[in-house]
Amino acid sequence: MTTAGRPARTAPAGLRPLVLLVVLGVVLGVVLGVSGAKYLLVGSALSLLPWGLVAALIGYTSPSRARTTLAASGYAFALAFAFMIAGYQGQAPITHRLPPFALLALAGHAIKGRGRRLAP
């Protein structure tokens, strides 16, 4: 309680599970990305099965569409980034592999900004 008798402002109650879900998604994305590029089902389309199962699990455990979007975005980005970097064989400089991720970030920022302008 504050001195004015109002409840003190704290972080929203649902923020902690969201952060945990996003962090878990990113960790799983990195683990599956690296293992798919180096160790498990290398060069096989079957590596998509565990990736898809984890994505479905994230969607199933998320309480709302917005939280699913955030957690799945973190998972997908981490998975793709880790898979690309772990599978890098040295043919071209690694800096040539990173610009698509910057473009994804810019596209996400543009979509986010557009959504705010369209909201009533």
Secondary structure, DSSP 8 states (H G I E B T S, - for coil): --TTSS------TTHHHHHHHHHHHHHHHHHHHHHHHHTSSTT-GGGHHHHHHHHHHHHHH-SSHHHHHHHHHHHHHHHHHHHHHHT--SSS-GGGTSHHHHHHHHHHHHHHHHHHHH--
